[in-house]
């Protein structure tokens, strides 16, 4: 029997009534909780009063630095974030976790998410995205059929699915033309989500998110690679950054804005699919100009092109039309392109200054990802 009241409207009130009149916080389960998007979403949901459960993969080293400020000893009263070991490829584990956590909402953000890496690890990429999404959909369906409790699912789809389409900007009706193992896998997960929605009545939404960045972006993604390198170059800690295609154009927004759209999708009366984007497109070259210019630097003496960072099949222009999200969800981006770049530069300058302090004290300074590693646009 379903003891929860229907989901509240998107007014910030996330309390539902249980048997006997007592109140329970809404519960969310997040895959990929330790990633950039997972950390911002976790912050948002906790601020709205949710009890948040996150799935992390077992490792001999910690990878929870993005959510350290949110995590507290679960023995303490009032703890809002709980972490569980699990993996999208372990179907039985997903069923167990959903049964134990009893979520109202599930946000599937976990995957091998690096586009260039997907060419080197196509099978693993396909497994985590395609099979992982199907495992989660089936776990939700089985839980609903057994308990009668409806669970709402957000599926992280990607603008990379549009690939080399000739239509600019891209909207929900634009034809997909995937150009990487990552994008192909996302297309499969997208349609599998729709199929489960239509075949089994699951409340499942696809968020077709265009590129979204932040100071929490991984250092092997081109935007963070640039801001990390630029600040280190400014302080004399690094001389060179190696990049691939400088002419690739992307619609870059702020991850903190985009997670708001994820949440809004699951508060609607009916499930649907939405493009989430800023509507502006900028090249990697423009990103370099903005980042280095903010530091009063010329990027050209410091940037070298390495062919290994080009994709086997390139995607030239991605630019989103988020009219549907704006009209139906009431969502719009708050952070503009130049402000996003400066936000990332300011955060990475603090890291570079810490490195400089260590170097002046006689400690070895690590070679940043912007120097030792590199990727094409992701």
Secondary structure by P-SEA (a helix, b strand, c coil): cccccccccccccccccccccccccbbbbbcccccaaaaaaaaaaaaaccbbbbbbccccccccccccccccccccccccbbbbbbbcccaaaaaaaaaaacccbbbccccccccccccccaaaaaaacaaaaaaaaaaaaaaaaaccbbbbbbbbccccccccccccccccccccccccaaaaaaaaaaaaaaaaaaacccbbbbcccccccccccccccaaaaaaaaaaaaaaccccccccccccbbbbcccaaaaaaaaaaaaaccccccccccccccccaaaaaaaaaaaacccccccbbbbccccccccccbbbbbcccccccccccccccaaaaaaaaaaaaaaaaaaaaaaaaaccccccccccccccccc
